[in-house]
Amino acid sequence: MVDYLTKVILENLRNAFIQLTTTIMNHLSSLYEQLLRLPTSLPGPGYFANQAKEVVFSMKGAVALICTAVSLQSCSSLPSSSSSSSSTSSSQHHDGQHPSELPYYGLSPPFYPTPVANGTSSSRWSSAYQHALALTSQMTLLELQNLTRGFPGPCVGNTGSIDRLSIPPLCFYDGPSGVRGQEFASAFPAGIHLAATWDADLMYRYGRAVGAEYRGKGVNIALGPLAGPLGRVAKGGRNWEGLGSDPYLAGVGMGRIVEGVQGEGVIATAKHFLLNEQEYRRRWGQDAPDGEGHAISANVGDRALREYVWPFMDALRAGAGAVMCGYNRANHSYVCQNSKLLNGILKTELGFEGFVVTDWDAQMSGVASANAGADMVMPRDGFWGEKLIEAVKNGSVAEERLNDMATRVLAAWLYAGQDDGTYPPVGVAPGGELPGPVDVQADHADLIREIGAAGTVLVKNINGTLPLTRPKFLCVYGYDAIVKSTPWENPDRYGGGYDVNRGWTTFNGTLITGGGSGSSTPPYVVSPFEALSHRIRKDRGMLRWDFHSANPSQQYLNADACLVFINAYASEMSDRPALSDTFSDDLVLNIASWCSQTIVIVHSAGIRLVDPWISHPNVTAVLMAGLPGQESGNSLVDILYGDVNPSGRLPYTIAKKESDYGHLLNPSTGQEEEGGDPFFPEDNFVEGLHIDYRFFDRHGIAPRFEFGFGLSYTTFSYSDLQIYVSIAPGVVQETTMPSLAATTRFAEFPDPDTPVIQGGHPDLWETLFVVRCRVENSGGKYEGREVVQLYVGIPALNEGGEDKETPVRQLRGFKRVGPLAPGEDGEAEFELTRRDLSVWDVEMQQWRLRRGKYKIWVGASSRDLRLSGTFDI
Ligand code: BGC
């Protein structure tokens, strides 16, 4: 009773506080707007207007600070820097001068100072810190700053060295899918392709193999994996580098890759933190009128923000030693100087022990970025170098902060165990032109082939078209069937340099990776045509081809099937012009008009629409073959001929038409808000948690192929859903206790007395429920694997109430089961952690395990739900 009364009193006090602060802020904002309308020339009234503006601005900041101090999320909804006030101000300043950015401050709450890391996460971090501190305590200011910046050198990024303490320069290299731009290094499948395997074990093995290649080349820090962008914008230019448009799927991928990469002793860099969801105006000046103007600001609410943070939690939990902050702004503050994101979320909420490196030339300030939590600038000294030492000497940056930056860098290096004298020497060079390059390929081609096949998604297969059974005669069409016949435009990038690839919808040649820093440079490419040639030889069959015509002639009507290869391109630096192209669509339709067995293979850097031809009766099979890396043709032939039964699933939603993605189709121009200022583009993430399938579910839009969809050559039946409660670590019991909510293990919030470790509050990772079911290969003919998916429906805060902010269903588990022979069955087991079942509570600033009935669905996609159950907390 007393508790209840206290709660009521506190609630009333809180409401009164919100009302009061809102009223004050409203008054301050309107005063501020009036002041902005006064002329600002000096001397005269304008001068005083400026002074007054500063005073009002500081008062607004103070209110916002008090608000943040009492942890009220309502702070961010206060009109401290609303877009309405900003538009009034900035639109009046376009006479050759940059408009003022003052009105935009305060949207991202301040969080200072930067926590000093000390290695409390684990004994391994702790010994890394003891050693690191022993080193940094002997360093001069110059030596400390030497570790916080880049220098020219053989790698994409190179830190300074301190010879007297045996600290070598650290070498950074791109990118997520293998060492780019070097000779004798493998081109692994892109992140999106790996995600399409829905196989946590393959994700780990991928990380391990990529890591081994980095290590072999003497690269200390791999610039990957990537979960930013997450894939909010359907046409996003870099979605393919990441791991699909769902935080849970991407999170598993990030965790497993980091585990693999760091298992090889290489430091993994989780990037780009945070909200770098589009390429258009991703950084200062890019795409701006006359090259002048700020980067797009991703304006996101506190709860939706945690969705984008989610996959980074997994990376951190797995021990990532580095995080890269991006180019864009978030809630108006550049992410590399956004104290809320770096000091607040990354280093406090998630207890990050490693270092934050800026994206290349992403630093926008010296003192601000240092105090907001950035630890290293790349690729040169940016606003730091000598100036950082000066800032420390004059007190603008605390000496403790500089020590912490350098200590974090060294701790990550020591945590990875790179100091033991066995780490290979740097074996990379810009352009890959090294005398006697180090060959690091090992037998990774086998794994690349395996992942290539596992990530291939069969979306249509009628009349038993696939698998091919000893075909004698195949016709091959389309520009994507063969390797590009002309040299690469840029030796560093298979996909084409930024200079040439902007605006491409397709790639003229078989597409195995996208463009930009995440591209790869394969030692060779097995094209689909080459692999088909080898395979057809076995059956003494024959091939005919036309890789060029838009409308190939109907010469070979006796062929068993026509294989049409098309692709969809994407690259860093620009978003995609469209999700399909007319040339390729017409090519498919032209062939399907006379070939009764038309099999379409799409290599795509993300979503590719298929509606112009998907229902054509002559299009009898369709494979979404992603970005499979160097073994492309082999992986594809494994699927076409049924040596591997497809089990890949879409890591995003394929809509029927572009407009079905709504405002999530195009990158934001930054000017959607009325009166928006071209100098300060902003993008309001109004959909909250509803991106990709959650958006389609929320708005009742029928997709062409939903998230999680993919066919097999066999069928699977699902049965026997069991839900167990985990009452203690590793102890499960069958029935849900009615009093569960009363136990500490199931408390609404994680234990406030338990210290946070890297990756977030340890309670968040506790398994609370275990779900099991059985799947049986019911097809009778082919062995196969099934990707079993678990979705959760989280109850509303108030029993029976409506909660429009929470998606109806969210992915919270997946297992690739098998291979299962016909008639054989297997088990899928899912562990649901506290985080999986919680909702970020913006007022309590904590993950909250709601009370009520949780719904569980297990099925073959986000819409093919075969089993369901519930449990109560
Ligand atoms: C990209 C990063 C990359 C860096 C170094 C930047 O343009 O955004 O992802 O790691 O370049 O090449």
Residues whose N, C-alpha, C, O or C-beta is under 5 A from the ligand:
A	BS01	BGC	V156 D174 L223 D359 W360 S517
